[in-house]
Amino acid sequence: MYKSVNLQCELLGQLKVLRWSWRRRVEVLPPPAVYTRALCSRSHDPADPIEVHKRKLELWFSHLPQEEKQFGGYFFPETMHVDPLILEREPAEKRTPLIPSPLLQGPPVTARTMEQLFEPVADWGGARGLNVMLYGAVGTGKTTVVRKLVLDWCAGATLTQFKLLVPFSCEDLSQLTRASSLQDMVGRKYLHLRRIPLLSGEGNQAKEVLFLFNGIEKMKLNFRIGNTELCSDPSEALSSGAVVVNLLRKYLLPEASILVTTRLSAVESIPQKYVARYAQICGFDSAERQRAYFTSRLLQQPSTGVAQPNREALIELLYLNLQRESRLAQACFLPAYCWLTCATLHFLHFTDAQAPIRTFTGIYTSFLRLNFGGEVLGAGAAARADGSVQERQGSLMLYVVRTVGKLAFDGVTNKRTSFSESELEQWVGGKTKTDEELRQLAVFRTDVLDFFLVPCPSKDGQEQDADERRYTFAVPAMQEYLAALYVVLGENKTAVEKLTRQVSVAIGQVSEEVGSMVVVLSKFIPLRIFAVFNLLKLFPKLYERVQSHNQGRIARTLASEMFRNEDSFNEDVLDQVEQGLLGLHGPQPEKQDERKPFELYPIFMGGLLHYDNRVLLQQLGCSIKSTTVSQITRALRKYLVRELNKPQPPEELMDLLVLLYEFQNPRLTVEILATIRTIRLCNVRMTPLKCFVLSSVLSCSPASYRLEELNMSSCYLTHDLLEMLWPAFRHTHNLNLQFNSLGPESCIFLSDLLLDPKSDIRSLQLCDNPLQESGVRTLLEALPKDQSLRHLSLMHTGLGDAGARQLASILHHHARLQELNVAYNNIGDSAAMTLVDACREHPNLHTVHLYLNPLSNVGKQSLYVRGLPTDHGGTGRRVQVLASVTEGSDLSESWHPILSVITENASTWDSQRVREQLEVFLRDLEWGRQQQPSWWKRMHFRKVEKGVREVLQRMDKDAAPKSRRNAK
């Protein structure tokens, strides 16, 4: 026992020695910060807190918002930033309008840089740091300027007099509920600055510190001394608002400088005596700034296949339209609308099949999220549990929909694009009653209303009187978007529908309580006595019926607006959007309709039902329920199918494809496509976007789905566009690609298409494409392996004699071919006879077109004879050879189709060549008429002669204006 006690005492003694030696070792070590710096000093990268701060700020502020992925995701702030106009304002000029009328046509103004804003102020006091307020309306570029300022400071390019820049988001600070000191606030957001000496308050070290508070209006600061206590200790815990107030008062770190950003309506939130300098962001004041912005966005496109000269021409057209179109130029004074313009043009011209799916509605939704995301509007006060008062806040975007959206809906309904002051007061002002509503309206008018509405430019250039002044939307498509959002959100309900909903909710709550009571009492009293209470449950069901009827009305409106008779002959909607940005070039129409077609309105209605757009709108405080989408979709299918049973022009079909693409609902797309068997897009100017839309829509259909015909004649198709249309071509039997710009390289693509096992092309029309002999040779090499083609048209493709002979040599390998058109290909007698002989030996080929070729009369007679059966006993085959409007001394059975083809294409073909062929037809007809003994047949010949002469007269009539223009 004694040994154990002695052993314990010995161990305790050794432990004390160890503790004493460890304490000695710890005392020898430097403080933690010094020790860390000493360790880091051995490495190549010293851990200076300010350098760490710069690196982290650069990482955080270099991160671009999701909306910038509209441009491909390879832009950087330093390459795409264009400085907006920043003007220094006197205190009396704080409320100067954003764009002085008429568009800054006064004395030149002097722009200020961020460096100049922090130059000393004479009456401020040299020892105190400057308080600078940077303010501007929505869309002027406050957030972009702040991002560029922080990145430039991190790179040492600006404000180098400040060793430390500490940015804060006032929205984040307003959410802090626990009291914190200034040092804790900084350390909580920037851990590496927790113990930095510059914020200790000792000496005048804080003169090298710049605080940046972005969005100061969200903090609701109170500068009354009775409400916010004074504090000069950076380590004393206060509310976040009190810390900011003491910084601005210069009680706390008076040597530090402060930059605050705010909206136009909140300029008065900080007393004037606490602000050394006011600066207003005024956007892009000149066309040169706008052009620099467009260049930075649209020219740097390394991943797209659009040639650099085409991009430069695009910017040139946009610049010319800005100089000509005052409405667009006025909108682009806001950098936000320059962003929208670039995003739209990028969507229209730089669509890439490999890029993520983007929609036109998605661009506008992203645009509003970029400018109004997180923005709220005060809506009164509410008491907290601890007795304090917190302001209730509502979505600013929802307020926009209920005011400006209501105005836009009224304009779309009545086909108006401009609004008077009284109409603005009626729809935007509304029936305001309380002081809070009036305050909200004043804030909204100051900060937001000018973002959407601008004064209409007067026709004579003179400023309009206040009574006559009218307003219009800065971007026409924004009126249609807000009107569609107003409808889809259900804000256009009648008073009865709104009352029905309120009564339904109230009765529904009562019926639940009554139902619970009935269940308890039914244990003792027969349930039949309480059957009357079940009537309460009928009213919510009645409301559901009313609501379903309302969603059906939305679908009916969408379908009816989509297929309006007066809009049937307009350009397709994508061309209208492009013309609005780039202007209309070329010959102007003699009569222009003053009414604005609102063809984007129904497309926006469909696009807003897409899930991705609903998610973005949910972030903006605008909720579209899935049940609403389901009800609208079910009703929409019925109305669209009903409209598609009527013949629609190509432009309307293109708009329908755009609607289905914007909707992004594969199930609805499949149901609509099941009722469509023919898509005729002839004369629609196809662009990469339209080709992508067509392919995306048809790709939703099952693999077995086939169109009877896809007509894309005269669509300005090129080889690059063909590759985007591959998925669409695999879903058609009859493919019409006439009158495009397909060259020899396109024949490789067409050969691969014919050989694709998933395609089933039965008719391929390539008339009037410069395929040339090399391209046709490539195409013909694929024919022996193809087993689906029945009809092939190579009219006016540069086939020539060599191509005709090659075609004759491989015809027997393609047993299913039934009709061949090689008209107008400069084929002579010998090659034509070789081809007809091969056709006669073919088991299924029954017709060959050879008209408009340089054939002699003897050659035509020989071709006609060669087309007759060789076996007079009836076992041979007859091949119909269409070489002229006559067959020997008789009229050809196909004279009318031949003349129709010539009539349709005479304006694009070589007029002299066509005229010569028509004169040959007249001689053939005259000779054949003289050979006829029957007066009835001679009358028939004269009828055809009359048709040929009418074609010649029409050609002469069309040639006269051209000759006059050439003479000028």
PyMOL commands that set and color helices and strands:
alter all, ss='L'
color gray80, all
select helices_A, chain A and resi 2-28+32-41+49-62+66-71+77-80+91-93+114-117+142-154+170-174+182-189+191-193+197-199+205-208+216-218+240-249+264-269+272-274+287-298+308-324+326-331+335-349+360-372+396-413+421-429+435-452+476-488+495-521+527-562+565-567+573-582+600-607+611-619+626-644+650-663+666-673+688-699+719-724+726-729+744-755+772-785+800-813+829-841+857-866+895-905+911-930+935-967
alter helices_A, ss='H'
color red, helices_A
select strands_A, chain A and resi 86-89+131-135+164-169+209-214+257-262+277-281+376-383+389-395+418-420+453-455+470-473+678-680+707-711+732-736+763-765+791-793+819-821+847-849+880-882+886-887+890-891
alter strands_A, ss='S'
color yellow, strands_A
deselect
rebuild
show_as cartoon
